[in-house]
Amino acid sequence: MIRITQCSIPCGAGQEALADRLRNMLKMTKGEWERCSFRIVRHSVDARRKPQLLDVYSAEVMTPLGAAGERKLVKKLRSRNISTAEPVRYRFPSSGSEPLRHRPVVIGAGPAGLFCALFLAEHGYRPLVLERGAAMEERIADVRRFWETGELNPDSNVQFGEGGAGTFSDGKLNTQVNDRTGRIAKVLETFVEAGAPQDILYENLPHIGTDKLRKVVPALRERIIRAGGEVRFGARVSGFDIENGALKSVIVNGSEKIEAQAVILAPGHSARDTVRTLFALGVPMEQKNFAVGMRVSHSQSMIDRSQYGIADGNERRALGLSPAPYKLTAKAASGRGVYTFCMCPGGYVVNASSEPGRLAVNGMSDYDRGSGRANSAVVMTVGREEFGDGVLDGLLFQERLEERAYRLGNGKIPAQPYPDFRAGAAGSDLLADPCGAVSAEELCVRGDVVRAPMHTLLPASLTQDFIEGMEAFGRRIEGFASEDAWVLGMESRTSSPVRILRDDAMRSPVDGLYPCGEGAGYAGGITSAAADGIRVAEAVAARFAPL
């Protein structure tokens, strides 16, 4: 096939215009083109020359010329944007020979656990998935109850339950992982097979949306079951039996013992009790840097105006444009980097707490990203300089910040207009009543929200870095640091504060334990976690024979 990159057409021109442009780039007649077919492999929007907006595509064109004929055509065209290509095809490895006496046990039904279990199940290993939280429908009800009443279920919430924390997020699938093995493409294809939109296969910033994820994830679960696996909910792994450096069994709900030779540990980044249990048992792990900060919310029309030169939603939709995203970085005078993370166009800020007396927030959006407000985490990386050298010191640092956020809002999400945040941090009088009313509906917040002095939440040095970052971002996006911006907190669950060690074969020094995914410190989002789940499934399969 022939790969074409940097194929640009005006936004909204449509598929017919794209086909014509591809034909012209290949210098084919209409008759020659009729014998070809193509598929889009990448799409992005070029808004560098506003108001001229371009859809930019990469595509693979299948021709009747054969390999030799395609090479000849490409050589004749002499374009750096046209080449021959062979797609990277994912292949699961051959099975090992070590006998399995027990089913592999997968702890956690987030992206890492689900994809690990799926690939094991479909290759004959009949895995058992243990998820502390609830199945999707019950979990949705638990989360809705929490947002409406404040009644928290510690085992079924935004962090825990079928699908993991990503279920209540924007459902972004972009990743920085280099896909030389085809795993990332396989993850996206698997999502589509389970009901996700086709466009995630080629959009530069693909996302599913929480509304569609709620249907996709149960479809993955049913596929695991059809392939011979089992999924149990309300099954919290509370202990581990380790003898002579090898894992023998896991304890479920305090009493049930399940023997296993291969345990895939994919509990998510919020399973602090599991991390503490493993640490007490001497499972090797290390401290890991992570990021903390605040959610910042703006009107989506302001972001659209800056990014596209268009503030009217109808005009934007007529051009086929989604609500505009952004990605910003800055460097504070301290030398610390400040950056946006998990940006949600047309989204919601949600109460993502999972523990009594502690408060954390996240960003979420549906597939249409139609809320009318944009939000993003604005965060700074922290490490031993902020919280010490102990393996669990980062985890303790997270907990202390979340406890302060809980007290600041009395259990509700604390929020503050950014100008007040900046003034309060400088010691000036606030511009508005710090206890005044704030509307969750107007700010597009899920859960109760209250106005509070957010400038007192972070340590002073981090607060100053945050402000410097916001001011720098305001010079790039007009209005970013204006009264339109609201600061909400606490954004603390960006990634795991520990890494549970594993070798090149994906094994912990404790034989039989396979750390996996974001909670174990090896991923940073839905796609990378799912791909890591596949990697660990490959490692288990390469060692053991199927059941």
C-alpha positions in Angstrom: 0.0 0.0 0.0 0.9 3.7 -0.3 1.1 5.9 2.8 0.3 9.6 2.2 0.9 12.2 5.0 0.2 15.9 5.3 -2.8 15.8 3.1 -4.7 19.1 3.8 -8.1 20.2 2.9 -10.3 23.1 4.3 -12.1 22.1 7.5 -15.6 20.8 6.8 -14.9 20.0 3.1 -15.8 16.4 3.6 -14.7 12.9 2.3 -15.2 13.6 -1.4 -12.7 16.6 -1.2 -10.3 14.3 0.7 -10.5 11.6 -2.0 -9.9 14.2 -4.7 -6.9 15.6 -2.8 -5.4 12.1 -2.4 -5.9 11.4 -6.1 -4.2 14.6 -7.1 -1.3 13.9 -4.8 -0.8 10.6 -6.5 -1.4 12.2 -10.0 -3.9 9.6 -10.9 -6.7 9.9 -13.4 -10.3 9.4 -12.2 -10.3 6.0 -13.9 -7.1 4.9 -12.2 -8.5 6.2 -8.8 -11.7 4.2 -9.2 -9.7 1.0 -8.9 -8.2 2.2 -5.5 -9.5 2.4 -2.0 -8.2 4.2 1.0 -8.5 4.5 4.8 -7.7 7.3 7.1 -5.0 6.5 9.6 -4.6 10.0 11.2 -6.5 13.2 11.4 -5.7 16.5 13.1 -6.7 20.2 12.7 -4.2 22.8 11.7 -5.2 26.2 13.1 -1.9 27.9 12.9 -3.1 30.4 10.2 -6.5 31.4 11.7 -9.1 32.0 10.3 -7.9 29.5 7.7 -8.5 26.1 9.3 -7.3 22.9 7.7 -8.1 19.2 8.2 -4.8 17.3 8.0 -4.9 13.6 7.1 -2.6 10.7 6.8 -4.1 7.9 4.7 -3.2 4.5 3.4 -4.2 3.9 -0.3 -4.7 0.4 -1.6 -3.9 0.1 -5.3 -4.0 -2.7 -7.9 -0.4 -1.9 -8.9 1.2 -4.5 -6.6 4.3 -3.9 -4.5 6.7 -3.3 -7.3 4.3 -1.0 -9.1 3.7 1.0 -5.9 7.4 1.4 -5.4 7.8 2.6 -8.9 5.0 5.2 -8.5 6.4 6.5 -5.2 9.8 6.9 -6.7 8.4 8.8 -9.7 6.4 11.2 -7.5 9.4 12.2 -5.4 7.4 13.5 -2.4 8.5 13.1 1.2 4.9 12.8 2.1 4.3 9.7 -0.1 5.9 6.4 0.6 5.2 2.7 0.5 4.1 1.1 3.8 3.3 -2.1 5.5 1.1 -2.0 8.6 2.4 -3.2 11.9 0.3 -6.2 12.8 0.0 -7.3 16.4 0.9 -10.9 17.2 0.4 -12.6 20.6 3.5 -14.8 21.5 3.7 -18.5 21.5 2.7 -20.2 24.8 5.3 -21.4 27.3 5.6 -24.8 28.8 5.5 -24.4 32.6 2.3 -26.1 33.8 -0.4 -24.0 35.5 -2.1 -25.6 38.5 -4.4 -22.6 39.0 -6.1 -20.0 37.0 -4.2 -16.7 36.6 -5.7 -14.1 39.0 -6.1 -10.5 37.8 -6.5 -7.9 40.6 -8.5 -5.0 39.2 -10.9 -4.4 36.4 -9.5 -1.1 35.0 -8.0 -0.9 31.5 -4.8 -2.8 32.5 -6.7 -5.6 34.2 -9.4 -6.0 31.6 -7.0 -6.1 28.7 -4.7 -8.5 30.5 -7.6 -10.8 31.3 -9.1 -10.5 27.8 -5.9 -11.6 26.1 -5.2 -14.4 28.5 -8.8 -15.6 28.2 -8.7 -15.6 24.4 -5.5 -17.7 24.5 -6.8 -20.4 26.7 -5.8 -19.3 30.2 -9.3 -18.8 31.8 -8.3 -15.9 34.2 -10.2 -14.9 37.3 -10.7 -11.2 37.6 -11.2 -9.8 41.2 -12.6 -6.3 41.3 -13.2 -4.6 44.7 -15.9 -2.3 43.2 -19.2 -2.9 41.6 -20.3 -3.8 38.1 -21.1 -0.9 35.8 -24.8 -0.3 36.4 -24.5 -0.5 40.2 -21.3 1.6 40.1 -23.0 4.4 38.1 -25.8 4.4 40.7 -23.2 4.6 43.6 -21.4 7.5 42.0 -24.6 9.4 41.2 -25.7 8.9 44.8 -22.4 10.3 46.1 -22.5 13.3 43.8 -26.1 14.1 44.9 -26.0 13.3 48.6 -22.3 13.0 49.6 -22.8 9.4 50.7 -19.5 7.7 49.7 -19.1 4.0 49.1 -15.3 3.4 49.6 -15.3 0.4 47.3 -17.6 1.7 44.5 -16.9 5.2 43.4 -15.1 7.3 40.7 -11.9 5.4 41.4 -13.0 1.9 42.1 -15.3 -0.4 40.1 -15.7 -1.9 36.6 -13.6 0.1 34.1 -11.4 1.8 36.7 -10.9 5.5 37.1 -11.0 6.1 33.4 -14.8 5.3 33.3 -15.5 8.6 34.9 -13.1 10.7 32.8 -12.9 12.2 29.3 -12.0 8.8 28.0 -8.9 10.2 26.2 -6.9 7.5 24.4 -3.9 9.5 23.2 -0.6 8.3 24.5 3.1 9.0 24.2 4.0 5.3 23.8 5.8 4.4 20.6 3.7 1.7 19.0 6.3 -0.5 17.3 4.6 -3.7 18.4 1.1 -2.9 17.3 -0.3 -3.0 20.9 -1.7 0.5 20.8 -3.5 -0.1 17.5 -4.8 -3.4 19.0 -6.1 -1.6 22.0 -8.0 0.9 19.8 -9.3 -1.8 17.5 -10.5 -3.8 20.6 -12.4 -0.8 21.9 -14.1 -0.3 18.5 -15.1 -4.0 18.5 -16.7 -3.4 21.9 -18.7 -0.5 20.6 -16.4 2.6 20.7 -16.6 5.1 17.8 -14.6 4.3 14.7 -12.9 7.7 14.7 -10.7 6.7 17.7 -8.7 4.7 15.1 -7.4 7.8 13.4 -8.1 11.0 15.4 -4.9 12.6 16.6 -6.5 13.1 20.0 -9.0 10.2 20.3 -11.5 10.0 23.1 -14.5 7.8 23.8 -16.3 9.8 26.4 -17.7 8.5 29.7 -21.2 7.9 28.3 -19.8 5.5 25.7 -17.3 3.9 28.0 -20.1 2.8 30.3 -21.3 0.6 27.4 -17.9 -0.4 26.0 -16.5 -1.7 29.3 -19.3 -4.3 30.0 -18.9 -5.5 26.5 -15.2 -6.3 27.2 -16.3 -8.1 30.4 -18.7 -10.3 28.5 -16.0 -11.0 25.9 -13.7 -12.2 28.7 -16.5 -14.5 30.1 -17.3 -15.9 26.7 -13.6 -16.8 26.2 -13.6 -18.8 29.5 -12.6 -16.1 32.1 -14.5 -15.2 35.2 -15.1 -11.7 36.6 -16.1 -11.2 40.3 -17.2 -7.9 41.7 -17.2 -6.9 45.4 -14.0 -9.0 45.7 -11.4 -6.9 47.5 -8.0 -8.5 47.8 -7.1 -7.9 51.4 -4.0 -10.1 51.8 -1.3 -12.1 50.1 0.4 -15.4 51.2 4.1 -15.2 50.3 6.3 -18.2 51.2 10.1 -18.4 50.4 9.9 -15.5 48.0 7.0 -16.8 46.0 3.3 -15.8 46.0 1.1 -18.7 46.9 -2.4 -17.2 47.2 -4.5 -14.1 47.7 -7.0 -13.4 50.4 -10.3 -12.0 49.3 -12.6 -10.0 51.6 -10.6 -10.9 54.7 -11.2 -14.7 54.6 -11.4 -16.4 51.2 -8.1 -17.9 50.1 -7.5 -18.3 46.3 -4.4 -20.2 45.3 -2.5 -18.9 42.3 0.9 -19.2 40.5 0.4 -16.0 38.5 -1.2 -12.9 40.0 -1.5 -9.8 37.9 -1.5 -6.8 40.2 -3.5 -4.0 38.4 -5.3 -2.2 41.2 -5.3 1.3 39.9 -3.5 4.4 41.3 -5.9 4.8 44.2 -5.6 1.4 45.9 -3.5 2.8 48.8 -4.6 0.0 51.2 -3.2 -2.6 48.7 0.1 -0.7 48.4 0.4 -0.6 52.2 -0.3 -4.3 52.5 2.3 -5.2 49.9 4.9 -2.8 51.5 4.3 -4.4 54.9 5.0 -7.8 53.3 8.3 -6.7 51.9 7.3 -6.6 48.2 10.0 -4.4 46.6 8.8 -1.0 45.5 10.2 2.5 45.1 9.1 6.1 45.5 8.0 7.7 42.2 7.5 11.4 41.3 4.0 12.5 40.4 2.1 15.7 39.9 -0.3 17.8 42.0 -2.2 21.0 41.4 -5.7 22.2 40.7 -8.5 21.9 38.1 -9.0 25.1 36.2 -12.3 25.7 34.4 -13.2 28.1 31.6 -16.0 28.8 29.2 -15.5 26.6 26.1 -16.3 29.5 23.8 -13.3 31.4 25.1 -11.0 28.4 24.4 -12.6 28.0 20.9 -12.0 31.6 20.1 -8.3 31.3 21.1 -7.7 28.0 19.3 -9.9 28.3 16.2 -10.7 32.0 16.0 -14.3 30.9 16.3 -16.5 31.5 19.4 -19.9 30.5 18.0 -20.7 26.8 18.5 -22.9 26.5 15.4 -20.1 27.9 13.2 -17.6 25.5 14.7 -19.9 22.5 14.2 -20.6 23.5 10.6 -16.9 23.1 10.0 -16.9 19.7 11.6 -14.8 20.9 14.5 -15.0 19.4 18.0 -14.7 21.7 21.0 -11.1 22.9 21.1 -8.5 21.3 23.3 -5.2 22.8 24.5 -1.9 21.6 25.9 0.3 24.2 27.7 3.6 24.1 29.5 5.6 26.8 31.3 8.6 27.0 33.6 8.4 28.8 36.9 11.2 31.0 38.4 11.9 28.2 40.8 12.8 26.0 37.8 9.8 23.8 38.3 7.7 22.9 35.3 4.0 23.7 35.2 1.8 22.0 32.7 -1.8 21.1 31.8 -2.9 17.6 32.2 -6.1 15.6 31.3 -7.7 18.5 29.5 -11.5 18.0 29.0 -13.1 20.2 26.3 -16.8 20.6 26.9 -16.5 18.6 30.2 -17.2 18.6 33.9 -15.2 18.8 37.1 -16.2 15.8 39.2 -15.7 14.9 42.8 -13.4 11.8 42.5 -12.9 11.0 46.1 -12.6 7.4 47.2 -11.8 7.7 51.0 -13.7 9.3 53.8 -12.3 12.6 55.0 -10.3 13.1 51.8 -11.2 15.0 48.6 -9.9 14.7 45.1 -11.2 16.0 41.8 -11.0 14.9 38.1 -12.2 15.9 34.7 -14.9 14.1 32.8 -16.8 14.6 29.5 -19.2 12.8 27.3 -18.5 11.9 23.7 -20.0 15.1 22.3 -18.1 17.3 24.8 -21.2 19.5 25.0 -21.2 20.9 28.5 -20.1 24.4 27.5 -17.1 24.6 29.8 -13.6 23.3 29.4 -11.4 22.2 32.3 -7.9 20.9 32.8 -5.6 20.0 35.6 -2.8 22.6 36.0 -0.1 20.7 37.9 3.5 20.6 39.0 5.7 17.6 39.4 6.7 16.8 43.0 9.3 14.4 44.5 11.5 13.8 47.5 12.3 17.5 47.8 8.6 18.1 48.8 7.9 15.0 50.9 11.0 13.0 51.9 12.9 9.8 51.0 10.5 7.2 52.4 8.9 4.8 49.8 5.4 5.8 51.0 6.1 9.4 51.7 4.6 10.5 48.4 1.4 8.6 49.2 1.3 10.3 52.6 1.8 13.7 50.9 -1.2 13.0 48.6 -3.3 12.1 51.6 -2.4 15.2 53.6 -3.3 17.5 50.7 -6.6 15.7 50.1 -7.5 16.0 53.8 -6.8 19.7 53.6 -9.0 20.0 50.6 -11.8 18.1 52.4 -11.6 20.4 55.4 -11.5 23.5 53.1 -14.8 22.7 51.5 -16.3 20.8 54.4 -16.6 17.7 52.2 -17.7 19.7 49.1 -15.4 20.6 46.2 -13.7 23.9 47.1 -13.6 26.5 44.3 -12.4 30.0 43.8 -12.2 32.5 40.9 -8.6 32.7 39.8 -8.3 36.5 40.4 -9.2 35.9 44.0 -6.8 33.0 44.2 -4.0 35.2 42.9 -4.9 38.1 45.2 -5.2 35.9 48.3 -1.8 34.3 47.6 -0.3 37.8 47.4 -1.9 38.8 50.7 -4.3 41.2 49.2 -8.0 41.5 49.9 -10.2 39.1 48.0 -12.4 40.5 45.3 -15.4 38.6 46.3 -17.0 37.1 49.4 -14.9 33.9 50.0 -18.1 32.2 51.4 -20.4 33.4 48.6 -22.6 31.1 46.6 -21.3 29.2 43.6 -23.4 27.2 41.2 -22.4 23.6 40.4 -24.6 23.7 37.3 -23.1 26.9 35.9 -19.5 25.7 36.6 -20.4 22.2 35.2 -19.5 20.4 38.4 -20.6 16.9 39.4 -21.0 16.9 43.2 -21.5 19.8 45.6 -19.2 22.8 45.3 -18.5 25.7 47.6 -16.5 28.9 47.4 -13.4 28.6 49.5 -9.9 30.1 49.9 -8.1 27.7 47.5 -4.9 29.8 47.7 -4.3 28.2 51.1 -4.4 24.6 50.0 -1.0 23.9 48.4 2.4 24.7 50.1 3.4 28.3 49.4 6.1 27.4 46.9 3.7 25.3 44.8 1.1 28.0 44.9 3.6 30.5 43.5 4.6 28.1 40.8 0.9 27.5 39.9 0.3 31.3 39.6 3.4 31.8 37.4 2.1 29.0 35.2 -1.4 30.4 35.0 0.0 33.9 34.1 2.2 32.4 31.4 -0.8 30.4 30.0 -2.8 33.6 30.0 -0.3 35.2 27.6 -0.9 32.3 25.1 -4.7 31.9 25.5 -6.4 35.2 26.0 -8.6 35.1 29.1 -7.0 32.0 30.6 -6.0 33.9 33.8 -9.1 36.1 33.8 -12.2 36.2 35.9 -13.6 33.5 33.6 -11.2 31.0 35.2 -12.2 29.1 38.3 -9.8 27.1 40.4 -11.1 23.8 41.9 -9.3 21.2 43.9 -7.6 19.0 44.8 -6.0 17.4 41.7 -3.8 14.8 43.3 -4.5 11.5 41.5 -2.5 12.2 38.4 -0.5 8.9 38.8 0.7 6.5 41.3 3.2 7.8 43.9 5.0 4.4 44.0 6.4 1.9 41.5 6.2 -1.8 42.3 9.3 -3.3 40.9 9.4 -5.8 38.1 12.0 -7.2 35.7 12.1 -7.5 31.9 9.8 -10.5 32.2 7.2 -8.3 34.0 7.8 -10.2 37.2 8.2 -8.8 40.7 11.1 -10.2 42.7 8.3 -12.0 44.5 7.8 -14.9 42.1 4.3 -15.2 40.7 3.5 -11.5 41.1 3.2 -9.4 38.0 2.8 -5.6 38.7 0.8 -4.0 35.9 -0.7 -0.7 34.8 -1.0 2.7 36.3 -1.4 1.6 39.9 1.9 -0.3 39.8 3.6 2.7 38.2 3.9 1.6 34.6 1.3 3.6 32.7 -0.3 7.0 32.6 -3.8 6.8 31.1 -6.4 4.4 29.6 -4.4 3.4 26.4 -1.0 3.0 28.0 -2.5 1.0 30.9 -4.4 -1.3 28.5 -1.2 -1.8 26.4 0.7 -2.6 29.6 -2.0 -5.2 30.4 -1.4 -6.8 27.1 2.4 -6.8 27.7 1.9 -8.6 31.1 -0.5 -11.1 29.5 2.2 -11.9 26.9 4.7 -12.4 29.7 2.4 -14.8 31.6 1.6 -16.7 28.4 5.3 -16.9 27.4 6.0 -18.7 30.7 3.0 -20.9 31.2 1.1 -23.4 29.1 -2.7 -22.7 28.7 -5.1 -24.4 31.1 
